[in-house]
């Protein structure tokens, strides 16, 4: 449901030239990429044997936990807008 809302808002606000169907697929792909980023970052922390990646945001797992999904999703969004629009 959130992907549907994200696709509608993106079409209206940022990418009016893109088709709704392609934005719906893109929002699903970005959701999966974001979760993969979170899993990859958690695997790195487990491999290193640490609980938090920094003390900048205590109780949140560190700053890297706040941006791990963006690190994986942003290149996909850039590639989509660069090569398909």
PDB file with SEQRES, HELIX, SHEET and CRYST1 records, atoms N, CA, C and O in Angstrom:
SEQRES   1 A   85  UNK UNK UNK UNK UNK UNK UNK UNK UNK UNK UNK UNK UNK          
SEQRES   2 A   85  UNK UNK UNK UNK UNK UNK UNK UNK UNK UNK UNK UNK UNK          
SEQRES   3 A   85  UNK UNK UNK UNK UNK UNK UNK UNK UNK UNK UNK UNK UNK          
SEQRES   4 A   85  UNK UNK UNK UNK UNK UNK UNK UNK UNK UNK UNK UNK UNK          
SEQRES   5 A   85  UNK UNK UNK UNK UNK UNK UNK UNK UNK UNK UNK UNK UNK          
SEQRES   6 A   85  UNK UNK UNK UNK UNK UNK UNK UNK UNK UNK UNK UNK UNK          
SEQRES   7 A   85  UNK UNK UNK UNK UNK UNK UNK                                  
HELIX    1 AA1 UNK A    2  UNK A   13  1                                  12    
HELIX    2 AA2 UNK A   20  UNK A   48  1                                  29    
HELIX    3 AA3 UNK A   63  UNK A   83  1                                  21    
CRYST1    1.000    1.000    1.000  90.00  90.00  90.00 P 1           1          
ATOM      1  N   UNK A   1       0.818  -1.191   0.000  1.00  0.00           N  
ATOM      2  CA  UNK A   1       0.000   0.000   0.000  1.00  0.00           C  
ATOM      3  C   UNK A   1       0.871   1.268   0.000  1.00  0.00           C  
ATOM      4  O   UNK A   1       0.571   2.244  -0.688  1.00  0.00           O  
ATOM      5  N   UNK A   2       1.940   1.227   0.778  1.00  0.00           N  
ATOM      6  CA  UNK A   2       2.828   2.379   0.838  1.00  0.00           C  
ATOM      7  C   UNK A   2       3.509   2.604  -0.508  1.00  0.00           C  
ATOM      8  O   UNK A   2       3.757   3.747  -0.892  1.00  0.00           O  
ATOM      9  N   UNK A   3       3.818   1.513  -1.236  1.00  0.00           N  
ATOM     10  CA  UNK A   3       4.432   1.652  -2.554  1.00  0.00           C  
ATOM     11  C   UNK A   3       3.491   2.348  -3.525  1.00  0.00           C  
ATOM     12  O   UNK A   3       3.934   3.143  -4.354  1.00  0.00           O  
ATOM     13  N   UNK A   4       2.208   2.060  -3.433  1.00  0.00           N  
ATOM     14  CA  UNK A   4       1.215   2.704  -4.291  1.00  0.00           C  
ATOM     15  C   UNK A   4       1.173   4.201  -4.008  1.00  0.00           C  
ATOM     16  O   UNK A   4       1.151   5.010  -4.935  1.00  0.00           O  
ATOM     17  N   UNK A   5       1.162   4.564  -2.750  1.00  0.00           N  
ATOM     18  CA  UNK A   5       1.165   5.977  -2.371  1.00  0.00           C  
ATOM     19  C   UNK A   5       2.453   6.666  -2.815  1.00  0.00           C  
ATOM     20  O   UNK A   5       2.420   7.798  -3.299  1.00  0.00           O  
ATOM     21  N   UNK A   6       3.587   5.983  -2.652  1.00  0.00           N  
ATOM     22  CA  UNK A   6       4.866   6.556  -3.075  1.00  0.00           C  
ATOM     23  C   UNK A   6       4.888   6.784  -4.583  1.00  0.00           C  
ATOM     24  O   UNK A   6       5.388   7.809  -5.046  1.00  0.00           O  
ATOM     25  N   UNK A   7       4.355   5.842  -5.348  1.00  0.00           N  
ATOM     26  CA  UNK A   7       4.314   5.992  -6.807  1.00  0.00           C  
ATOM     27  C   UNK A   7       3.421   7.157  -7.209  1.00  0.00           C  
ATOM     28  O   UNK A   7       3.774   7.926  -8.103  1.00  0.00           O  
ATOM     29  N   UNK A   8       2.273   7.295  -6.564  1.00  0.00           N  
ATOM     30  CA  UNK A   8       1.360   8.405  -6.879  1.00  0.00           C  
ATOM     31  C   UNK A   8       1.997   9.760  -6.574  1.00  0.00           C  
ATOM     32  O   UNK A   8       1.922  10.685  -7.383  1.00  0.00           O  
ATOM     33  N   UNK A   9       2.620   9.869  -5.407  1.00  0.00           N  
ATOM     34  CA  UNK A   9       3.262  11.133  -5.030  1.00  0.00           C  
ATOM     35  C   UNK A   9       4.445  11.462  -5.934  1.00  0.00           C  
ATOM     36  O   UNK A   9       4.649  12.616  -6.308  1.00  0.00           O  
ATOM     37  N   UNK A  10       5.215  10.447  -6.277  1.00  0.00           N  
ATOM     38  CA  UNK A  10       6.364  10.671  -7.150  1.00  0.00           C  
ATOM     39  C   UNK A  10       5.925  11.154  -8.517  1.00  0.00           C  
ATOM     40  O   UNK A  10       6.529  12.072  -9.072  1.00  0.00           O  
ATOM     41  N   UNK A  11       4.887  10.554  -9.068  1.00  0.00           N  
ATOM     42  CA  UNK A  11       4.385  10.972 -10.375  1.00  0.00           C  
ATOM     43  C   UNK A  11       3.900  12.413 -10.323  1.00  0.00           C  
ATOM     44  O   UNK A  11       4.178  13.200 -11.228  1.00  0.00           O  
ATOM     45  N   UNK A  12       3.184  12.751  -9.279  1.00  0.00           N  
ATOM     46  CA  UNK A  12       2.615  14.092  -9.148  1.00  0.00           C  
ATOM     47  C   UNK A  12       3.682  15.159  -8.904  1.00  0.00           C  
ATOM     48  O   UNK A  12       3.638  16.235  -9.501  1.00  0.00           O  
ATOM     49  N   UNK A  13       4.646  14.857  -8.020  1.00  0.00           N  
ATOM     50  CA  UNK A  13       5.584  15.886  -7.576  1.00  0.00           C  
ATOM     51  C   UNK A  13       6.915  15.927  -8.326  1.00  0.00           C  
ATOM     52  O   UNK A  13       7.436  17.007  -8.602  1.00  0.00           O  
ATOM     53  N   UNK A  14       7.473  14.747  -8.660  1.00  0.00           N  
ATOM     54  CA  UNK A  14       8.847  14.733  -9.139  1.00  0.00           C  
ATOM     55  C   UNK A  14       9.032  14.255 -10.577  1.00  0.00           C  
ATOM     56  O   UNK A  14       9.859  14.804 -11.307  1.00  0.00           O  
ATOM     57  N   UNK A  15       8.284  13.255 -10.988  1.00  0.00           N  
ATOM     58  CA  UNK A  15       8.487  12.661 -12.312  1.00  0.00           C  
ATOM     59  C   UNK A  15       7.163  12.590 -13.086  1.00  0.00           C  
ATOM     60  O   UNK A  15       6.654  11.497 -13.329  1.00  0.00           O  
ATOM     61  N   UNK A  16       6.610  13.729 -13.470  1.00  0.00           N  
ATOM     62  CA  UNK A  16       5.309  13.695 -14.158  1.00  0.00           C  
ATOM     63  C   UNK A  16       5.361  13.022 -15.525  1.00  0.00           C  
ATOM     64  O   UNK A  16       4.325  12.600 -16.039  1.00  0.00           O  
ATOM     65  N   UNK A  17       6.540  12.913 -16.122  1.00  0.00           N  
ATOM     66  CA  UNK A  17       6.651  12.296 -17.437  1.00  0.00           C  
ATOM     67  C   UNK A  17       6.724  10.778 -17.403  1.00  0.00           C  
ATOM     68  O   UNK A  17       6.616  10.134 -18.446  1.00  0.00           O  
ATOM     69  N   UNK A  18       6.902  10.201 -16.239  1.00  0.00           N  
ATOM     70  CA  UNK A  18       7.023   8.742 -16.119  1.00  0.00           C  
ATOM     71  C   UNK A  18       5.638   8.113 -16.032  1.00  0.00           C  
ATOM     72  O   UNK A  18       4.693   8.721 -15.529  1.00  0.00           O  
ATOM     73  N   UNK A  19       5.536   6.887 -16.532  1.00  0.00           N  
ATOM     74  CA  UNK A  19       4.250   6.190 -16.445  1.00  0.00           C  
ATOM     75  C   UNK A  19       4.029   5.696 -15.016  1.00  0.00           C  
ATOM     76  O   UNK A  19       4.974   5.417 -14.279  1.00  0.00           O  
ATOM     77  N   UNK A  20       2.761   5.600 -14.653  1.00  0.00           N  
ATOM     78  CA  UNK A  20       2.425   5.146 -13.307  1.00  0.00           C  
ATOM     79  C   UNK A  20       2.900   3.714 -13.076  1.00  0.00           C  
ATOM     80  O   UNK A  20       3.380   3.387 -11.991  1.00  0.00           O  
ATOM     81  N   UNK A  21       2.770   2.869 -14.079  1.00  0.00           N  
ATOM     82  CA  UNK A  21       3.177   1.464 -13.941  1.00  0.00           C  
ATOM     83  C   UNK A  21       4.678   1.350 -13.671  1.00  0.00           C  
ATOM     84  O   UNK A  21       5.097   0.574 -12.813  1.00  0.00           O  
ATOM     85  N   UNK A  22       5.482   2.117 -14.398  1.00  0.00           N  
ATOM     86  CA  UNK A  22       6.927   2.048 -14.175  1.00  0.00           C  
ATOM     87  C   UNK A  22       7.304   2.588 -12.795  1.00  0.00           C  
ATOM     88  O   UNK A  22       8.235   2.081 -12.169  1.00  0.00           O  
ATOM     89  N   UNK A  23       6.598   3.600 -12.319  1.00  0.00           N  
ATOM     90  CA  UNK A  23       6.882   4.127 -10.983  1.00  0.00           C  
ATOM     91  C   UNK A  23       6.445   3.156  -9.896  1.00  0.00           C  
ATOM     92  O   UNK A  23       7.054   3.092  -8.828  1.00  0.00           O  
ATOM     93  N   UNK A  24       5.391   2.404 -10.172  1.00  0.00           N  
ATOM     94  CA  UNK A  24       4.959   1.398  -9.208  1.00  0.00           C  
ATOM     95  C   UNK A  24       6.002   0.286  -9.094  1.00  0.00           C  
ATOM     96  O   UNK A  24       6.318  -0.165  -7.993  1.00  0.00           O  
ATOM     97  N   UNK A  25       6.529  -0.148 -10.228  1.00  0.00           N  
ATOM     98  CA  UNK A  25       7.594  -1.153 -10.216  1.00  0.00           C  
ATOM     99  C   UNK A  25       8.841  -0.579  -9.548  1.00  0.00           C  
ATOM    100  O   UNK A  25       9.477  -1.253  -8.737  1.00  0.00           O  
ATOM    101  N   UNK A  26       9.191   0.656  -9.881  1.00  0.00           N  
ATOM    102  CA  UNK A  26      10.360   1.298  -9.282  1.00  0.00           C  
ATOM    103  C   UNK A  26      10.227   1.393  -7.772  1.00  0.00           C  
ATOM    104  O   UNK A  26      11.194   1.136  -7.055  1.00  0.00           O  
ATOM    105  N   UNK A  27       9.062   1.755  -7.274  1.00  0.00           N  
ATOM    106  CA  UNK A  27       8.892   1.870  -5.828  1.00  0.00           C  
ATOM    107  C   UNK A  27       9.043   0.510  -5.152  1.00  0.00           C  
ATOM    108  O   UNK A  27       9.575   0.430  -4.045  1.00  0.00           O  
ATOM    109  N   UNK A  28       8.587  -0.547  -5.795  1.00  0.00           N  
ATOM    110  CA  UNK A  28       8.789  -1.891  -5.248  1.00  0.00           C  
ATOM    111  C   UNK A  28      10.254  -2.282  -5.232  1.00  0.00           C  
ATOM    112  O   UNK A  28      10.748  -2.839  -4.252  1.00  0.00           O  
ATOM    113  N   UNK A  29      10.948  -1.985  -6.328  1.00  0.00           N  
ATOM    114  CA  UNK A  29      12.380  -2.300  -6.414  1.00  0.00           C  
ATOM    115  C   UNK A  29      13.165  -1.504  -5.373  1.00  0.00           C  
ATOM    116  O   UNK A  29      14.084  -2.036  -4.750  1.00  0.00           O  
ATOM    117  N   UNK A  30      12.810  -0.244  -5.183  1.00  0.00           N  
ATOM    118  CA  UNK A  30      13.506   0.573  -4.187  1.00  0.00           C  
ATOM    119  C   UNK A  30      13.244   0.069  -2.772  1.00  0.00           C  
ATOM    120  O   UNK A  30      14.129   0.128  -1.919  1.00  0.00           O  
ATOM    121  N   UNK A  31      12.041  -0.423  -2.520  1.00  0.00           N  
ATOM    122  CA  UNK A  31      11.738  -0.998  -1.213  1.00  0.00           C  
ATOM    123  C   UNK A  31      12.592  -2.216  -0.931  1.00  0.00           C  
ATOM    124  O   UNK A  31      13.116  -2.368   0.172  1.00  0.00           O  
ATOM    125  N   UNK A  32      12.736  -3.091  -1.927  1.00  0.00           N  
ATOM    126  CA  UNK A  32      13.572  -4.279  -1.768  1.00  0.00           C  
ATOM    127  C   UNK A  32      15.038  -3.883  -1.598  1.00  0.00           C  
ATOM    128  O   UNK A  32      15.735  -4.442  -0.751  1.00  0.00           O  
ATOM    129  N   UNK A  33      15.509  -2.923  -2.398  1.00  0.00           N  
ATOM    130  CA  UNK A  33      16.905  -2.480  -2.304  1.00  0.00           C  
ATOM    131  C   UNK A  33      17.193  -1.884  -0.929  1.00  0.00           C  
ATOM    132  O   UNK A  33      18.267  -2.100  -0.367  1.00  0.00           O  
ATOM    133  N   UNK A  34      16.246  -1.143  -0.396  1.00  0.00           N  
ATOM    134  CA  UNK A  34      16.423  -0.548   0.919  1.00  0.00           C  
ATOM    135  C   UNK A  34      16.544  -1.625   1.998  1.00  0.00           C  
ATOM    136  O   UNK A  34      17.376  -1.515   2.898  1.00  0.00           O  
ATOM    137  N   UNK A  35      15.720  -2.657   1.905  1.00  0.00           N  
ATOM    138  CA  UNK A  35      15.801  -3.747   2.875  1.00  0.00           C  
ATOM    139  C   UNK A  35      17.113  -4.515   2.732  1.00  0.00           C  
ATOM    140  O   UNK A  35      17.707  -4.928   3.728  1.00  0.00           O  
ATOM    141  N   UNK A  36      17.561  -4.704   1.498  1.00  0.00           N  
ATOM    142  CA  UNK A  36      18.851  -5.362   1.284  1.00  0.00           C  
ATOM    143  C   UNK A  36      19.996  -4.538   1.879  1.00  0.00           C  
ATOM    144  O   UNK A  36      20.949  -5.096   2.423  1.00  0.00           O  
ATOM    145  N   UNK A  37      19.898  -3.223   1.775  1.00  0.00           N  
ATOM    146  CA  UNK A  37      20.915  -2.357   2.386  1.00  0.00           C  
ATOM    147  C   UNK A  37      20.953  -2.520   3.890  1.00  0.00           C  
ATOM    148  O   UNK A  37      22.026  -2.550   4.493  1.00  0.00           O  
ATOM    149  N   UNK A  38      19.781  -2.625   4.495  1.00  0.00           N  
ATOM    150  CA  UNK A  38      19.709  -2.827   5.938  1.00  0.00           C  
ATOM    151  C   UNK A  38      20.306  -4.173   6.329  1.00  0.00           C  
ATOM    152  O   UNK A  38      21.046  -4.267   7.309  1.00  0.00           O  
ATOM    153  N   UNK A  39      19.986  -5.211   5.568  1.00  0.00           N  
ATOM    154  CA  UNK A  39      20.533  -6.532   5.858  1.00  0.00           C  
ATOM    155  C   UNK A  39      22.049  -6.576   5.674  1.00  0.00           C  
ATOM    156  O   UNK A  39      22.754  -7.194   6.472  1.00  0.00           O  
ATOM    157  N   UNK A  40      22.546  -5.930   4.635  1.00  0.00           N  
ATOM    158  CA  UNK A  40      23.987  -5.916   4.387  1.00  0.00           C  
ATOM    159  C   UNK A  40      24.722  -5.184   5.503  1.00  0.00           C  
ATOM    160  O   UNK A  40      25.780  -5.629   5.948  1.00  0.00           O  
ATOM    161  N   UNK A  41      24.172  -4.075   5.950  1.00  0.00           N  
ATOM    162  CA  UNK A  41      24.810  -3.316   7.015  1.00  0.00           C  
ATOM    163  C   UNK A  41      24.784  -4.101   8.319  1.00  0.00           C  
ATOM    164  O   UNK A  41      25.754  -4.073   9.077  1.00  0.00           O  
ATOM    165  N   UNK A  42      23.691  -4.797   8.588  1.00  0.00           N  
ATOM    166  CA  UNK A  42      23.615  -5.632   9.788  1.00  0.00           C  
ATOM    167  C   UNK A  42      24.625  -6.773   9.726  1.00  0.00           C  
ATOM    168  O   UNK A  42      25.236  -7.122  10.736  1.00  0.00           O  
ATOM    169  N   UNK A  43      24.799  -7.349   8.549  1.00  0.00           N  
ATOM    170  CA  UNK A  43      25.786  -8.420   8.387  1.00  0.00           C  
ATOM    171  C   UNK A  43      27.196  -7.901   8.634  1.00  0.00           C  
ATOM    172  O   UNK A  43      28.012  -8.589   9.247  1.00  0.00           O  
ATOM    173  N   UNK A  44      27.488  -6.697   8.164  1.00  0.00           N  
ATOM    174  CA  UNK A  44      28.812  -6.107   8.407  1.00  0.00           C  
ATOM    175  C   UNK A  44      29.047  -5.905   9.900  1.00  0.00           C  
ATOM    176  O   UNK A  44      30.128  -6.204  10.408  1.00  0.00           O  
ATOM    177  N   UNK A  45      28.031  -5.395  10.604  1.00  0.00           N  
ATOM    178  CA  UNK A  45      28.180  -5.178  12.041  1.00  0.00           C  
ATOM    179  C   UNK A  45      28.336  -6.500  12.784  1.00  0.00           C  
ATOM    180  O   UNK A  45      29.148  -6.602  13.703  1.00  0.00           O  
ATOM    181  N   UNK A  46      27.561  -7.516  12.392  1.00  0.00           N  
ATOM    182  CA  UNK A  46      27.695  -8.824  13.048  1.00  0.00           C  
ATOM    183  C   UNK A  46      29.066  -9.427  12.783  1.00  0.00           C  
ATOM    184  O   UNK A  46      29.675 -10.016  13.676  1.00  0.00           O  
ATOM    185  N   UNK A  47      29.546  -9.282  11.566  1.00  0.00           N  
ATOM    186  CA  UNK A  47      30.865  -9.798  11.222  1.00  0.00           C  
ATOM    187  C   UNK A  47      31.974  -9.122  12.013  1.00  0.00           C  
ATOM    188  O   UNK A  47      32.976  -9.746  12.362  1.00  0.00           O  
ATOM    189  N   UNK A  48      31.782  -7.843  12.290  1.00  0.00           N  
ATOM    190  CA  UNK A  48      32.776  -7.098  13.064  1.00  0.00           C  
ATOM    191  C   UNK A  48      32.581  -7.278  14.561  1.00  0.00           C  
ATOM    192  O   UNK A  48      33.441  -6.889  15.350  1.00  0.00           O  
ATOM    193  N   UNK A  49      31.444  -7.871  14.961  1.00  0.00           N  
ATOM    194  CA  UNK A  49      31.186  -8.102  16.377  1.00  0.00           C  
ATOM    195  C   UNK A  49      30.828  -6.857  17.151  1.00  0.00           C  
ATOM    196  O   UNK A  49      31.116  -6.762  18.344  1.00  0.00           O  
ATOM    197  N   UNK A  50      30.204  -5.903  16.494  1.00  0.00           N  
ATOM    198  CA  UNK A  50      29.801  -4.675  17.182  1.00  0.00           C  
ATOM    199  C   UNK A  50      28.286  -4.516  17.110  1.00  0.00           C  
ATOM    200  O   UNK A  50      27.641  -5.026  16.195  1.00  0.00           O  
ATOM    201  N   UNK A  51      27.724  -3.801  18.089  1.00  0.00           N  
ATOM    202  CA  UNK A  51      26.286  -3.594  18.137  1.00  0.00           C  
ATOM    203  C   UNK A  51      25.893  -2.311  17.420  1.00  0.00           C  
ATOM    204  O   UNK A  51      24.912  -2.295  16.677  1.00  0.00           O  
ATOM    205  N   UNK A  52      26.633  -1.254  17.630  1.00  0.00           N  
ATOM    206  CA  UNK A  52      26.341   0.049  17.022  1.00  0.00           C  
ATOM    207  C   UNK A  52      27.510   0.465  16.139  1.00  0.00           C  
ATOM    208  O   UNK A  52      28.669   0.225  16.475  1.00  0.00           O  
ATOM    209  N   UNK A  53      27.192   1.096  14.996  1.00  0.00           N  
ATOM    210  CA  UNK A  53      28.257   1.529  14.090  1.00  0.00           C  
ATOM    211  C   UNK A  53      28.892   2.837  14.544  1.00  0.00           C  
ATOM    212  O   UNK A  53      29.986   3.179  14.095  1.00  0.00           O  
ATOM    213  N   UNK A  54      28.222   3.572  15.425  1.00  0.00           N  
ATOM    214  CA  UNK A  54      28.796   4.794  15.987  1.00  0.00           C  
ATOM    215  C   UNK A  54      28.016   5.172  17.235  1.00  0.00           C  
ATOM    216  O   UNK A  54      26.985   4.570  17.535  1.00  0.00           O  
ATOM    217  N   UNK A  55      28.498   6.155  17.953  1.00  0.00           N  
ATOM    218  CA  UNK A  55      27.806   6.661  19.143  1.00  0.00           C  
ATOM    219  C   UNK A  55      27.106   7.982  18.871  1.00  0.00           C  
ATOM    220  O   UNK A  55      26.615   8.624  19.799  1.00  0.00           O  
ATOM    221  N   UNK A  56      27.054   8.395  17.607  1.00  0.00           N  
ATOM    222  CA  UNK A  56      26.451   9.675  17.261  1.00  0.00           C  
ATOM    223  C   UNK A  56      24.956   9.697  17.570  1.00  0.00           C  
ATOM    224  O   UNK A  56      24.436  10.711  18.036  1.00  0.00           O  
ATOM    225  N   UNK A  57      24.262   8.590  17.315  1.00  0.00           N  
ATOM    226  CA  UNK A  57      22.840   8.468  17.627  1.00  0.00           C  
ATOM    227  C   UNK A  57      22.662   7.306  18.600  1.00  0.00           C  
ATOM    228  O   UNK A  57      22.371   6.189  18.172  1.00  0.00           O  
ATOM    229  N   UNK A  58      22.829   7.544  19.883  1.00  0.00           N  
ATOM    230  CA  UNK A  58      22.750   6.450  20.858  1.00  0.00           C  
ATOM    231  C   UNK A  58      21.375   5.762  20.824  1.00  0.00           C  
ATOM    232  O   UNK A  58      20.338   6.422  20.752  1.00  0.00           O  
ATOM    233  N   UNK A  59      21.394   4.435  20.877  1.00  0.00           N  
ATOM    234  CA  UNK A  59      20.155   3.675  20.884  1.00  0.00           C  
ATOM    235  C   UNK A  59      19.563   3.412  19.518  1.00  0.00           C  
ATOM    236  O   UNK A  59      18.545   2.728  19.415  1.00  0.00           O  
ATOM    237  N   UNK A  60      20.163   3.929  18.477  1.00  0.00           N  
ATOM    238  CA  UNK A  60      19.657   3.755  17.120  1.00  0.00           C  
ATOM    239  C   UNK A  60      20.569   2.887  16.263  1.00  0.00           C  
ATOM    240  O   UNK A  60      20.303   2.712  15.074  1.00  0.00           O  
ATOM    241  N   UNK A  61      21.603   2.357  16.816  1.00  0.00           N  
ATOM    242  CA  UNK A  61      22.526   1.537  16.032  1.00  0.00           C  
ATOM    243  C   UNK A  61      23.580   2.346  15.321  1.00  0.00           C  
ATOM    244  O   UNK A  61      24.396   1.787  14.588  1.00  0.00           O  
ATOM    245  N   UNK A  62      23.583   3.622  15.516  1.00  0.00           N  
ATOM    246  CA  UNK A  62      24.564   4.490  14.879  1.00  0.00           C  
ATOM    247  C   UNK A  62      24.031   5.145  13.623  1.00  0.00           C  
ATOM    248  O   UNK A  62      22.926   4.851  13.167  1.00  0.00           O  
ATOM    249  N   UNK A  63      24.823   6.023  13.082  1.00  0.00           N  
ATOM    250  CA  UNK A  63      24.419   6.793  11.906  1.00  0.00           C  
ATOM    251  C   UNK A  63      24.228   5.904  10.682  1.00  0.00           C  
ATOM    252  O   UNK A  63      23.333   6.145   9.873  1.00  0.00           O  
ATOM    253  N   UNK A  64      25.054   4.891  10.545  1.00  0.00           N  
ATOM    254  CA  UNK A  64      24.953   4.009   9.389  1.00  0.00           C  
ATOM    255  C   UNK A  64      23.605   3.286   9.351  1.00  0.00           C  
ATOM    256  O   UNK A  64      23.095   2.997   8.269  1.00  0.00           O  
ATOM    257  N   UNK A  65      23.028   2.994  10.500  1.00  0.00           N  
ATOM    258  CA  UNK A  65      21.706   2.372  10.536  1.00  0.00           C  
ATOM    259  C   UNK A  65      20.626   3.306   9.999  1.00  0.00           C  
ATOM    260  O   UNK A  65      19.595   2.834   9.518  1.00  0.00           O  
ATOM    261  N   UNK A  66      20.834   4.584  10.067  1.00  0.00           N  
ATOM    262  CA  UNK A  66      19.836   5.536   9.570  1.00  0.00           C  
ATOM    263  C   UNK A  66      19.900   5.687   8.050  1.00  0.00           C  
ATOM    264  O   UNK A  66      18.895   6.035   7.430  1.00  0.00           O  
ATOM    265  N   UNK A  67      21.055   5.434   7.441  1.00  0.00           N  
ATOM    266  CA  UNK A  67      21.195   5.693   6.000  1.00  0.00           C  
ATOM    267  C   UNK A  67      21.476   4.444   5.176  1.00  0.00           C  
ATOM    268  O   UNK A  67      21.681   4.551   3.967  1.00  0.00           O  
ATOM    269  N   UNK A  68      21.491   3.254   5.796  1.00  0.00           N  
ATOM    270  CA  UNK A  68      21.867   2.051   5.054  1.00  0.00           C  
ATOM    271  C   UNK A  68      20.925   1.758   3.891  1.00  0.00           C  
ATOM    272  O   UNK A  68      21.386   1.329   2.833  1.00  0.00           O  
ATOM    273  N   UNK A  69      19.655   1.971   4.050  1.00  0.00           N  
ATOM    274  CA  UNK A  69      18.713   1.741   2.963  1.00  0.00           C  
ATOM    275  C   UNK A  69      18.897   2.718   1.815  1.00  0.00           C  
ATOM    276  O   UNK A  69      18.777   2.350   0.646  1.00  0.00           O  
ATOM    277  N   UNK A  70      19.187   3.958   2.154  1.00  0.00           N  
ATOM    278  CA  UNK A  70      19.403   4.990   1.133  1.00  0.00           C  
ATOM    279  C   UNK A  70      20.647   4.678   0.310  1.00  0.00           C  
ATOM    280  O   UNK A  70      20.679   4.927  -0.895  1.00  0.00           O  
ATOM    281  N   UNK A  71      21.667   4.136   0.958  1.00  0.00           N  
ATOM    282  CA  UNK A  71      22.912   3.816   0.252  1.00  0.00           C  
ATOM    283  C   UNK A  71      22.696   2.777  -0.848  1.00  0.00           C  
ATOM    284  O   UNK A  71      23.407   2.791  -1.853  1.00  0.00           O  
ATOM    285  N   UNK A  72      21.736   1.886  -0.675  1.00  0.00           N  
ATOM    286  CA  UNK A  72      21.448   0.885  -1.692  1.00  0.00           C  
ATOM    287  C   UNK A  72      20.405   1.371  -2.687  1.00  0.00           C  
ATOM    288  O   UNK A  72      20.489   1.036  -3.869  1.00  0.00           O  
ATOM    289  N   UNK A  73      19.422   2.152  -2.239  1.00  0.00           N  
ATOM    290  CA  UNK A  73      18.314   2.564  -3.105  1.00  0.00           C  
ATOM    291  C   UNK A  73      18.662   3.761  -3.996  1.00  0.00           C  
ATOM    292  O   UNK A  73      18.183   3.839  -5.128  1.00  0.00           O  
ATOM    293  N   UNK A  74      19.472   4.677  -3.513  1.00  0.00           N  
ATOM    294  CA  UNK A  74      19.773   5.896  -4.269  1.00  0.00           C  
ATOM    295  C   UNK A  74      20.427   5.626  -5.625  1.00  0.00           C  
ATOM    296  O   UNK A  74      20.034   6.260  -6.605  1.00  0.00           O  
ATOM    297  N   UNK A  75      21.401   4.722  -5.734  1.00  0.00           N  
ATOM    298  CA  UNK A  75      21.974   4.462  -7.065  1.00  0.00           C  
ATOM    299  C   UNK A  75      20.959   3.878  -8.051  1.00  0.00           C  
ATOM    300  O   UNK A  75      21.037   4.143  -9.251  1.00  0.00           O  
ATOM    301  N   UNK A  76      20.015   3.089  -7.551  1.00  0.00           N  
ATOM    302  CA  UNK A  76      18.984   2.530  -8.423  1.00  0.00           C  
ATOM    303  C   UNK A  76      18.070   3.638  -8.927  1.00  0.00           C  
ATOM    304  O   UNK A  76      17.724   3.668 -10.108  1.00  0.00           O  
ATOM    305  N   UNK A  77      17.679   4.543  -8.044  1.00  0.00           N  
ATOM    306  CA  UNK A  77      16.842   5.669  -8.455  1.00  0.00           C  
ATOM    307  C   UNK A  77      17.573   6.558  -9.455  1.00  0.00           C  
ATOM    308  O   UNK A  77      16.983   7.009 -10.437  1.00  0.00           O  
ATOM    309  N   UNK A  78      18.844   6.807  -9.207  1.00  0.00           N  
ATOM    310  CA  UNK A  78      19.633   7.620 -10.146  1.00  0.00           C  
ATOM    311  C   UNK A  78      19.693   6.961 -11.513  1.00  0.00           C  
ATOM    312  O   UNK A  78      19.476   7.617 -12.532  1.00  0.00           O  
ATOM    313  N   UNK A  79      19.989   5.653 -11.538  1.00  0.00           N  
ATOM    314  CA  UNK A  79      20.069   4.938 -12.802  1.00  0.00           C  
ATOM    315  C   UNK A  79      18.755   4.967 -13.544  1.00  0.00           C  
ATOM    316  O   UNK A  79      18.745   5.121 -14.766  1.00  0.00           O  
ATOM    317  N   UNK A  80      17.651   4.826 -12.848  1.00  0.00           N  
ATOM    318  CA  UNK A  80      16.340   4.864 -13.485  1.00  0.00           C  
ATOM    319  C   UNK A  80      16.090   6.226 -14.129  1.00  0.00           C  
ATOM    320  O   UNK A  80      15.702   6.308 -15.294  1.00  0.00           O  
ATOM    321  N   UNK A  81      16.315   7.288 -13.366  1.00  0.00           N  
ATOM    322  CA  UNK A  81      16.048   8.619 -13.898  1.00  0.00           C  
ATOM    323  C   UNK A  81      17.019   9.000 -15.009  1.00  0.00           C  
ATOM    324  O   UNK A  81      16.651   9.730 -15.929  1.00  0.00           O  
ATOM    325  N   UNK A  82      18.245   8.517 -14.934  1.00  0.00           N  
ATOM    326  CA  UNK A  82      19.254   8.848 -15.938  1.00  0.00           C  
ATOM    327  C   UNK A  82      19.044   8.092 -17.246  1.00  0.00           C  
ATOM    328  O   UNK A  82      19.174   8.677 -18.321  1.00  0.00           O  
ATOM    329  N   UNK A  83      18.726   6.815 -17.171  1.00  0.00           N  
ATOM    330  CA  UNK A  83      18.694   5.990 -18.372  1.00  0.00           C  
ATOM    331  C   UNK A  83      17.300   5.692 -18.925  1.00  0.00           C  
ATOM    332  O   UNK A  83      17.163   5.346 -20.098  1.00  0.00           O  
ATOM    333  N   UNK A  84      16.265   5.823 -18.091  1.00  0.00           N  
ATOM    334  CA  UNK A  84      14.934   5.473 -18.556  1.00  0.00           C  
ATOM    335  C   UNK A  84      13.994   6.671 -18.711  1.00  0.00           C  
ATOM    336  O   UNK A  84      12.893   6.516 -19.239  1.00  0.00           O  
ATOM    337  N   UNK A  85      14.395   7.833 -18.274  1.00  0.00           N  
ATOM    338  CA  UNK A  85      13.540   9.031 -18.441  1.00  0.00           C  
ATOM    339  C   UNK A  85      14.203  10.029 -19.354  1.00  0.00           C  
ATOM    340  O   UNK A  85      13.643  11.094 -19.615  1.00  0.00           O  
TER     341      UNK A  85                                                      
END                                                                             
